[in-house]
């Protein structure tokens, strides 16, 4: 790992490193999306053959019941018991986020409220690189189900056997996903956003992916909602002389196991920095003068994962403004959040933790404002409305209020 200074140009590039978009990827994704929009299943199948080198028929795009049933024969019994632990923890966490509609009644017949409803349909993207990612299934599907989403669909690239990893199928089946489709990349995002004969159109797309998936999500926003535009994963570790060097080293290395994952150590300890220089992780070491400066650095980077491994992590937690997920203490590695703690591991990357959050139940819900005024209540605000409408040159707005008081003998409602 390379040591850099917080005041250096390299550091400035570090937390702005993903601001520049790749025009080549933008143009390529745009063509794919337009093709999927106009040609549907035919385009999806063509790009699956081109990029994944798998030839599917329209009927094979959707995972069949027999494939799902067969998946249970290809997993170990231990997997289901492991899954139960994770599912219970995630469910407990997200049950606390559920929201309900509400109303308040004010004097003179005013009622205000918020009608909260789950989205009708959601598409989950599950990457499938060299290894399966079943954890992404329960980390995304469970918040959606707890929000009350009626239809949850899953897309994931097919493997060389024209199928989907059995662990992904089992998790999706146990969580009652409504449909699983063998498609990945930008074409999968296009299929979910526009709909095809086989793949339903959804209201929102959730889940991590590569640069093409992220760009496709950015471009389909507006046709549907998305969770965020995510990039390569990252971790920042704040450590000092009290931190265990072995713990720090393996946590830095763990993040480098992800494709293009970045590990950043921020430390007040020159001794620890010297030791970590030998760690073959992908990332940087920043030596700072104080723990306060370490938090200032973190707030500039706004990392996806933040591990605070100092003697008293609670002391500096209050000053952390920007981080997707925060892990406190020597015995809370990022891995515990990736798999079993409860909060979803789908988190903002690329410095977007400044304005994005990890996914929550509310990401799968929407609200409508509810407003009701009686005649007496409207009369009380008649003058302010007319004044503001006049200032904005909206005469019919003003008239829409005035006309309600020009009719004689109308009873109050």
N, C-alpha and C positions, 0 to 999 in steps of 0.2 A: 504494500500500500504506500501511497505517496503522501508526504507531509506538505500541506500548503498553509498559507497564512490567511486569516479571515479578511485581511485588508488587501489581499492580492487580487489581480485580475482573474486568476483561475477560479477563485471563490465566487466572484461576481458571475462568472459564466456558469458556475455549478448550480445555483438556484434559479437561473434563467435558461437552463440548458435545453428546455423543451419548448421555448416560446416560438422558435422558428418551425414552420410547417414544411413538410416535404411535398413540393409541387408535383413531383413525379407520381407519388402515391395518390395525391388528391385526384389527378387526372385519370389515373388507372381505375380508381374506385368509382369515380363518377361514371365512367363508361360501363362498368359492371352493373351499377345500380340502374342505369337507364335501360340496360339490356334486360335485367330481371323485371323491371317495371313493365316493359312492353312484351316480353316473351315468356314470363312466368317460369313454370316448371322446366320448360325446354332450356332456358338460359341457366337455371340452377344446375341441371344435369350436365350441361356442357362445361360449366366452370368447375364442377366437381371432378369431371374427367380430366380437365386441363391442369388443375392445381393439386388435387389429391390423387390423381391417376387411378380413380375408381369409376367404373362405368355402372351407373344405376339406371333402372327404369323408373318411370313415375310411381309405380306401385311400390318399388323398393325404397323410396325416399322416407316413408314412414316406417318406424320400427313396428314389427308385427307382434301380436300377442304371443305367438310361439317363440319369437326371439327373446321376449321378456321372460317367459317361463323358463326357457333354456338357460338364461343368465344365472338363475339361482343354483344351477348345477355346477357352475364354474366359479363359485366363490367359496371361501372357507367359512365354516360355522362361526369362527371368531369375529368375522367382519360385521355380522348383524349385531352382536353384543357390543362391539366398539361403536357402531353407528347409534345404538340406543343412548349411550352416554352423551354423545355429541348432540343428538337431536333434542334430548331433554334439556340440556344446558342452553341451547340456542332458543328453544321454545320458551323457557322460563324468562330469558332476557327480553324477548320481543313481546311477550304478553303484557309487560309493563308499559309498552308504548301505544297500546290500542287507544283510539279516540272515539268519542261518541258525539252525535249531534247535540246541540244545545239551543235553548231559547231564553231570552230575558224579556220581561214585561215591564214597561215604564208607564208613567202616568199619562193620562189623556189618550190611551189606546195605541201606544207604540209597542210593537213587538219586533225584536231583532234576534237573529239567530244564525246558526251555521249548520247546514245539512251536509253531513259527512258520509261519503259513499266509497266503497272500494272500486278500483278500476275493474272493468269487465274482463279484460284479457291482458296477459303479460307474456312476453317471450324472454326466455332465459338462455343466454349464450354460455356454453361450457367449453372452454378450450380443450384441445386434445393433442398435445405434442408428443413427446417421447413416452410420457407416462399419463395415466388417467387422473382426473381431478374430481373425484366424487365429493370432496368437501365443498366445492363450489356449488354443487347441486343443493345440498341442504342449507348452505349459507345464503342462498337466494330464494329458494322455493318456500322455506318456512316463513320468512317475513311476509311473503305474498299471501300464503294460505291463512296466516293469522290475521292479516288485514281483511280477509274475506273475498279475495279475488276468485271469481268463479272458474275461469279458464286459464290455466298455466301451461304453456308449451315450452318445450326444450329443444334447442338445436345444438348439435355437436358434430364435428367432422367424423366421417367414417374411417375405420382402420383398413388395412390392406385386405382384410377378409370380408369387406363390404358390410361390416357390422359395427356395433358400438361396445365399448368396454363393459363387461358384465357388472362391474361395481357401480358404474354410472346408471345402468339400467335398473339395477336393484334399488338404489336410493330413490331414483325418480318414481319407480313403481310403488314403493312403500309410502312415498309422500303424495301419491295419487295425482301425479302430473297427467294432464289431459291428452298429451301427445308428444312423442319424441321423434325428431327428424334427423336424418343423416346428412347434414349439410353444415359447412363451416365457412369461414372467411366473409368477405364483403357480400357475397351472394346470399349467405344466410341472413345477414342483417337486412338486405333488400327484400328478401322473401317475407320476413316478419313485418317490415314496414309497409309494404304494398299489398301483400297477400298473393298467393298463387292458387291454382286449382287444388293443390294438395296441402299447402302450408297456409294456415289462417293468418289474416292480418291481425296485429295486436295493437293495444293502446300504448304500451311502453316496452322498451327493450332494456334488459338488465344483464350485467355480467362483464367480466374482463375478456380481453383478447389481444391479438397482436396489433401492429400499427395499421394494418388494413381494416381490421374490425373496428378499431377506434375511429379511424377516419370515416368509415361507413356510417357509424353511429352519429358522428358529427353532421354528416350530410343529410341523413334522413330525419334529423330533428325538425319537427314541424309537421311531418307526415304522422309522426307519433312522438311520444316523449322518450327520453333516455335517462339513465341514471347519471352518467358522467362520461367524459372522454378520458379514458385512462391510458396510461403509458407504462413503461417498465417500472417494476417495483423498486422501493428503496427503504432503507432503514437508517436512522440516525441514532447513535448510542452516546449518551452523556456518561462519562466515567471519570473517576479520580483515583487517588492513591489507595483508596479503600476498596476499589473494584477488583474482583478476581480476574487476573489476566487470562486464565483458561476459559472462563465464561465469556469474556469479551471476544476473544479470538474466535471461538466456535460460533458465536452469534453473528459476527461479521461474515464468516465463511458461509453460514446458512443462507444469507440473503443472496450470495453469489451463485447459489444453486439454481436460482431462477434465471431465465433468459434475460440478459442485459440488466440483471438486478444490480443495484448500487448500494454499497455499504459505506457509511461515513461515521468516523469516530470523532467526537468532540471531547477533548479532555484537558484538565488542568495539570495533568501529570506528564512531565517530560519522560519519566522512566517508563510509563505505560506506552507512550507514543513510540519510544525506541523499540520496545518489544513488539508492538503491532506492525511496525514497518516490515517485519519478516513474514507476516501473515499473507498468504497468496489470495487475498480477497480482492474483488473488483471495487475500488473506491479510494477514499481519501482520509487523511488524518488532519484534524485542525487542533492545534495547541492554543488554548486560550488562557487568559490571566486569572479568570475567576469563574465561578459557577453562574454568576449573573451574566457574564459575557457569553457563556455557553448557551443560555436560554435566548439571548439576543440572536445568536447564530441560528438556532433552531427556528425561531420565528421568521427569520429571513428565508430559510430553506422550505419551511412548511412541509415537513416530510409525511409520507404515508404512514410509516411506523416510527415511533419514538420510544426508545428504551432509556429509562433513567436509572442508572445502576450505581448511583452514589450512595453514601452512608444514610442520608435522610432525604429520600426522593420527594416526600410530601412537601418539604420546605421550598422546593423550586417549582413544584407542579402548578402552584397558583399563578406563576408568571408565564406559563406556556400559553400562547394565544393560538398557534396554528399547528395542528397535527391531526392526522386521520385517526390514529389509535395510539394511546399512551400506555406503556407497560412499566410498572413501578417495581423496583427492587431486583435483587440478584436472582430470584427464583421465578421470574416472569418473563421468559424469552418470548420473542414474537411467535414462535411455533404454537404456544398455548392459545393465542388468539386466532391463528390460522385454522385450528382444528376443533377445540373443545370448550373454550371459555364461555362463549355465548354470543357476543357481538359478531356480526358478519365480517369476514375478511375482505369483502368488496369495499375498497377504500379509495379516497382521492389520492392521485399521484401527481408527479410533475409540478409540485408546488401549489396545486389547486386546493389543498387543505386550507388555504387562506379563505376560500369562499364555498367549498363543498364539504359535505359530511359523508361518513360511511352510510351505507343504505340502512333504512329503518322501515318500520311498518308504514309510516306516513308517506314513504315513497310510492306505496301501492294504493294510496287513497287520494281522493280529491274532495274539495268542499265547494258548496254553493252558499253564497250569502242569502239570507232570508230576511225580508223587510216587510213590515205591515204597519200602515198609518191609518188612524181614524180621521174623519173630517176635522175634528177639533185639533188633533195633533198636526195635521197638514197646515191648518190655519196659522198655527204658531210659528211655522217656519216659512210661510208664504213670502214674506218680505225679503228675507235673506236669499231665497231661491231666485226671486225676480231680480234682485240686485246683481247677483252673480251671473245670471243668464244675460242680463243687459250688458254687463262688462264684456262678456265673451261673444256678444253678437248673435245669440241663439234665441231668437224671438219665439219660436214655437215651443221651446222649453218653458219659457215664461208663460205662454198661453196655456200650456198643458196643466199648469197649476191654477191659473186665474179662472179658467172656464168652470172649474169645479165649485166656484163660489158665486157664479153669476146666475144660477138657476134658483128660482124662488121656491120656497116651500119644501125643499128636499130634506128629508130627515137625516140625522147624523148616523153614519155607519162606521 
